[in-house]
Amino acid sequence: MATRARCAIIPRGMGPSIAAKLKRIREGASPRMLDLFSGCGGLTLGFVSAGCTSVGGVEIDRDAARSYAWNFHPVHGQPDEYHAYPKSVVDHGPRELLHDLEARSSKKGIDLIVGGPPCPAFTRVGRAKLREVYNHPEAFKHDERATLYIEYLKYVRELKPVALVMENVPDILNWGGHNVGDEICKSLDELGYRCAYTLLNAANYGVPQMRERFFLVAIHKQAGIEPAFPTPTRRYEFPLGYLSSRKVALKKVHSPGNAAAHLWYRPPPQSRLDAPPPVSAEQALADLPELKGHLNGMDRRGRRSLDGNLPYGDEPRNDYAQLMRTWPGYMGVGYLRDHVTRCLTMRDYRLFERMRADQDYPKAYELAEQLFTDALAQHEQRTGEVLRPNSSEYKKLRAEYVPPYDHKKFPNKWRKMAADAPARTLMAHLGKDTYSHIHYDSNQARVISVREAARLQSFPDGFRFSGAMNTAFRQIGNSVPPLLSWAIADQLLLQLEAKSRKPSPEHKLESPTTRRAAVKVA
């Protein structure tokens, strides 16, 4: 009787196909990769740029699936309709999907699987929302999205890739007191893979954003290679909030008696002491055209299309801005797409202008109260009338100056970016509002645009987003930064000795003595 592996995965013989795939990769063939829970394709863009070939993505969101097809499987400049069709890993089995993909290509098999299973149940923010929605203190444990990594493992079992990469939020390591990373590694070990996982921050790899994420790399044991992670190319002292969040996420990893963690957990690689600083928000965005029409009443509410185009602002002022315009295969087209932002109120714009770098909502609320007090005094001086707090005139005037959100309940709802530092983490909530990323330029007094969010996530200007403004923001917030993905792919292809490998532009910042070579194990 077959022994059932952890996570409900039944191990099967891996056969000689791993050796054949490795041989083909080492002889110069481009590794064929499949992206599960692909979103619009942040992971795929990094791997394709590093020298891989996308055979397809599995994504249930209609707009994200269409974006993926538009960028990686275009037909005459439009998304291939098969690849653009939304798919679920639950409804499309591995063999069925592979059969459909191979029917569209002369090349067979999957060499690499990448993907980031949905994370709402793992995040602390997501858990709080689930508790609120379902009125249950542990509702996050019953969210079916929390077990979609099992479907990922089923694809690994059936398709037998040489290697795989999984991404998620750090709290996957401490989900209701349970380390899901260890559980995944146990299953992969039984399927014949060597595993390692760690936490990487995108700002350390040239992305102008402080984004901490869990990454797991697994390589089949037949390859004889120990998984490793890329050495950071940048050095930055992160705010205390990021360090404390990391400590909480690693609580189960570092707990006494957790012998499993010593098998698979790797401390985050350290930057060189002389590594350059991270790319700042200003370096990422300063060459883009200013948006000030909203300050002159030239903005209107409603659906925002991404079809418009604007001439660029200044010439690129640094290597990062130049890369965003000239990314191989995704060069800009001479003008800027998607540079649209939300229409808000003069109340908001007034506060954006006065806020200082890194100030959050409580400070904005304090500013608003002061402005309202000044407005009351001006009203009294002008009319001789003292407005009573319960009067409709008082409430109307207050609404013109003070936002309605509780400053104690939503301290992180607003934040003004610092020009000289990487942006804070972009999240899918951008699809609902963008107060979390107020532009650092007080003269523009606005939140970031879709294209600016894409730049902060390291999507090049030639990358297309399907849908309207809100869906594009959500796709960007859900993505893995392509430049970080490129670094991870580069490290993996280096270890696999793939001749198709194309190093990341950040590679030139690495010291030859710190570059990790392929690690062979017995």
N, C-alpha and C positions, 0 to 999 in steps of 0.2 A: 504494500500500500504506500502510495506517495505521501511524503511528509509535507504538511502544509507549512509554508513559510510565513513569516510575520507579514502583517499588512494584507493578508489574504492572497498572497502571491505564491503560486506553486512553481518551484524551480523546474526547469527543463534543461536538457542537454544543449550546450551552446554550439557544438559542432565545430568544424574546421573553417566556417565562414569568417570568423574573426581574423584568422591568419591571412585569408585571401583579401579581405578588406584592407588590412594593414599593408600588405604587399602593394596593392594598387595605389594607396595613398603615398607610400614611400617612393613609388616609381614616377610620381608626378601628377596623378589624377587629383582633381579637386574633391575634397571630402564632401559627400552628399549629406545635408543636414535637414532634419525635420524639427519644426518649432511647434511645441504644444502650448496651448493657452497663449498664442503668439501676440495678441494685441495687434497694434499696427506694425510691429516688427523691430523694436529696439534691439533685442538680442540678435535677431537675424542680421540686421544691418552691420553690427560689429563682426559677426562671423563671416558674412559675405565679403566684407572689406578685408578681412584677414586671409582670404583665399578659399573659402568654402562656396558651395553651390546650394541654394535653397531648392528643395524639392516640393516644399509647401508648408503651410501653417494651418493649425487647427484653432479656430477662434469662433466663439459663439456670438459675439457682438457684431451686428451687421456693418456698422460704419468702420470699425477696426479691421474686420476681415477684408473689406473693400480697400482700405488703405494698404493693407499688406499686399494684396494682389496688384494694386496700382504700382507699388514700388519694386516688387520682386518678380512679378509675373504679368507684365504688361503685354497687351496685344494692340499694336497700332496706337500706342499712347494711352490706351484705356485699360482698366483692370480686366484680366482674364476672368470670365464669368464663373468658371468652375472654382477657381481659387478664391474668388470674391464671395462665394456662397458661404454663409455662416455655418459652422460645424461644431458639434459637441463631442468631446472625447468619450462621453458616456454613450452617445447614440452611434458613433462611428468607431467600430472596432479597428484594431491595428491592421489586421490582415485585409479587411475591406478597404481601408484607406490606402494601404500600400498598393493594392491591386489597381485602384483608381488612378493613383499617381503614376505607377509604372506604365499604365495604358497610354499615358501622355508623354512618355519619354522612352528613349532607346536604352537608357541607363537603368540599372536595377540595384535595389538594396538601399539601406540607410546606414551611413557610417557614424553619424552623430545625432543625438537627440538633445535639444535644449528646451527650456521652458520654465515658466514661473506660475505654478498653480495659484488660483485666486487667494488673496490674503485677508479679506475682511475679518474672518473669525480669529486670525492670529494677531492682528494689531490691537493695541490697547484702545485706540480710538474706535475701531470696528467693534470690539467687544462691548464697549459702552453703548454703542448704537443698537446692537442686537439686544442687550438687556432692556433698553428703553422700548424697542419695538415689540418684543415678546413678553415683557414684564416678568422676566425670569433672571435670577442672578447668574446663572450659568448657561444662558441661551447660546452663547458662542460655541459651546461644546456640542450642541445639537445642530449646528449649521452644516448642511451637507457639503458646502464648499470646502470645509476643513479637511475632508477626506479625499479630495480630488487628486491628491498626490498618489493615491493608490492606482487611479487610472493611468497616471504617468508611468508607474512601475509596470503596469500590464503591457504598455507599449514597449518598454525596455525588454521585458521577457520575450515578447513575440518577435520584435524586429532586430534584436541582438546587435545594437550599435557597438562600435569600438569604444566609444566614450560618450559621456553625457554631462550636461551642466544643468543645475537647477538653481533658481533664484527665488528668494522670498524675503519677507520682513524679518528682522532679528528676533522678534518674539515667537517665531516658530520654535525657538530653542527653549521656550518657557511658556508653553501653551497650557494653561490650567495646571501648572506644576509638572508638565510632561514635556520631555525633550523629543519633539517630532524628528529633528535631524538625526538623532541616534537611531530612531526606529526605521527611518528610511535607509540609513547605512547598513543596518542589520539585514534588511531585505535584499539590498544590492549585493552584499557580501555573499549571501546564499545564491544569488543569481550569477556569481562569478566575477564580481567587480571589486577593485580596490577603491576606497572612498576617502575623501577628506572634505571638511567644511570649515568655513571661517566667516568673519564679518569684514567686508570691504567698504570703504567710504569713497564715493565717486570723486570727491574733491582731490583725493590723493593721486588720481589718474588723469588729471587735466580737464575734468568736467567742472564748470563753474557753479557747482551746487554741492551742498553738504548732504549727501544722501547715503545713509548707512544701510546695507542690505546683507542678508545671508546668502552665501554662495556655496554650493556643493559641486565638486568635480569627482567623477568616477571614471576609471579606465579599466577595461577588461583585463583580468589577470594574465591572459595569454600574451598581452603586450609586454609584461614584465616592467611596468613603469609605475612609480609612485606618484599620485597626483600632487600638483604644486600650484601655487598662486603667484600672480605677477608681482614683482617688486614695485612699490609705489614710485612714481616719477616726481611727485610734488610733496612738499612738507607743510603742515599746517597745525596750529594749536586750536583744536576745536572747542567751541563753547561748552561750559559745564553740563548743559542739558544733554548734549550728545554723549558725553562720557558717562553720565548717570544712566541714560537709557541703555547704553551698551552693558553697563554693570548689571542692570535688571535682567536683560535678555540672557546674559551668561550665568545667571544665578544657578540654574540646574547643571550647567556644564561644570562649574567649579564646586558643586556641592560635594561634601565628603562622601566617599564610597562610590562615586560615579566612575567606575573603571572604564566603562564604554567610551566616555568622552576622550580618554587618553588614546583610544584607538583611532579616532576620526577627527577630533577637533584640532585645528591648527591656529595658534595665535595669529592675529592679523600681521602680515608682513610690514616691516618698518621701513620708512624712508631713510635715505642717506641724510646725514646732518647738513650737507651742503646742497641738498636738493632745492630747486627754486620754489617760490611760493605758489599757491594755487591760482588758477585763472579767476579773476574777480568778475562780478556782475557787470561792471563798467567795461572791462575788456571784452566781454561777450556781446554787449549791446550798443556800445557807443557809436558804431558806424551805421546804425539803423536810423531812418528818418524820424524826426520828432513828430509826435501827435499832440496837437493843441486845439483842434477844432471844437472839442467838447467845452473848452473854456469860453468860447465865443457863441455858444448856443447852436453850433452847427452839427450837433449829434442828436440822433433819434433812437428811441427804444425799438426793439423788434429783432427778428431773426437776422443774424450776421452771416453773410455768405463769405466763403473763402476764395471766390473767383477774382477778386480785385487785384490790382497790382500797383505798386508805387516805385518810383525811381529810388535807388539806394541813396543814403545820406552821404557820409564821408567815405573816403577810401579806407580799406581795412587798416587798422592801426597796429595790429599785432598778429602773431601766428595763428591764434585761435580764430579770430574773425576771418582771416584768410582761408583757413581750413573750412569754415562754415560755407564759404562761397565756392570753394574748389574741391570739395570732397570727391574722391574718385568715384565716378559713376553717378554722382548726385550733385553736379555743379549747378549753381544758380543760373537763371536764364536771362540775366541782365536787368531784371527788375525783381521786386520783392513781393511775394505772395503772403497771404494770411496775416498781414500786419493790421489786425482789427482787435479792438478791445471793447469792454462793456460800457454801456451808457449808464452812468450813475447819476448822482444829484450834486448840485452846487454845495450842499452840506458836506458831502464826502470830499469833493475837490478842495474845498476850503481847508479841511483838516489835513489832507494829503500834503498840501503845500507847506503847512506849518510843522508837521511832524519831522523829527530828526531821525537819522539813520538808526535802525534797530529798535525804534520805539514800537510798542505793541498797543493792543486795544485799550487797556486801562489808561495809558498815557493819552491816547487819542480822545478817550471819553473825558478825561480831565481838561484837555484843551477845549473840547466842545462845551463843557459846562462854563468855562471861563468866557468863551465867545458869546454864549447865551446870556450870561450875566451882563456883559458889555452891551449886548443888544437891548436888554431890558432897560438899562440905564439910558441908552440913546433914545429909546422910545419915550421914556418919561421926560427926558430933556426936551424932546421935540414936541410932544403933545401935552405934557403936564399931567398925563394919566399914569397911575400906578396899576399895572395889571395884576389881578388876583390869581393865585395859583390854580384855582378851580375853574377859571373862566376859559371860554373857548378861544379867545384871543391869545391868552397865555400859552395854552396847549399848542396852538397853531405856530406861534413864534418859536416855542421850544423845539418842535418837530423840524423846523428849518435849520437848527443848529446841532441838536443832540441826537445821535443814532439811537434806535430803539433797543439795541441788544444789551443785555445785562453784562456790565464790565467785570463782574466777579465770576459769572458762569462761563464767559467766553474770553478768557485772557489772551488766547492765541489767535483769535479770529482775524485780527489785523496785524500786519507787521510791515514796516517800511524797510526795503532792502538797503544795505550798506553798499556804496559804490565800490569800495576797496576790498571787499570780501566776497567769497562765493555766496550764492543765494541759499536760503534755507530749503528744506526738502519740498519739492513739488509733489502734490498728491492728486488723486482722482477727483477730490472735492473741487478742484479748479473748474470742473464742469458745472458747478453750481454757483460759485462766486470766486473772485480772485483777490479778495482783500488780504489774503495771506502774503501776497507779493505786490506791494505798492512800489511803483517805480522810484528809484533813488533820486531822480531829477525832479526837484521841487517845482521847477518852472513848467514841467509837463503835468504835474499834479494828477496822476492817474494810476490805474493798475496796469499790469503788464498785458501785452497783446499775445495772440496765439503764436506768432512767429518768435516773439521774445521768450515765451515759455519753451518753445522748441529749441532755441539757442541755449537756454539754461540747462536743457536736458541733453544737449550736444547732437540734436538732429540737424543735419545740414540744410541749407536753404533750398536745395533741390528736392527735398523729401516732401511728398504730397500727403495731405490729410483729407480723407473723405468725410462728407457731412458738413454741418454748419459749425459755428464757433464753439458752442457748448460741448458738442461731441468731440471736437478736436482737442479742447482743453483736457477732457477726460482721458482720451487716448494718450496724450503726452504724460499726464500725471501717473498713469498706470505703467509706463514703459521702463525698461532698463535703459540707462544712458548708453547710446551706441559706442561712445568712446571708451567707456569702461568695458563694455562687451568685447570690443576689439582687443583690449589688453588681455582679457581672459582667454579669448580665442587664440591670440598670438602665442601665449604661454602654452596652451594645450597643443597647438600645431607644432610648436618647437619640440615639445616632448615626444610627439608622435612621429617626428622627423618627416613632416609633410613638405614636399618640395614646392607645393603651391603657396606656401606661407608668405604673407605680405605684412611686415611689421607695422605696428601703429606709428603715427607721426610722433607720439610721445616717446617712442623707443630711442630716439636720438638723445633724450635727456638721461638715459640710463647709463650707469658706469658699467663697462665690460666686466669688471670684477664682481659686480652684484647680480649680473644676469644669470638666472638659474638655467642650468643645462638640464637635459633630460636625465632623470634619476632612474637608473636601472636597479631592479631588485631581483633577488634570487627567486 
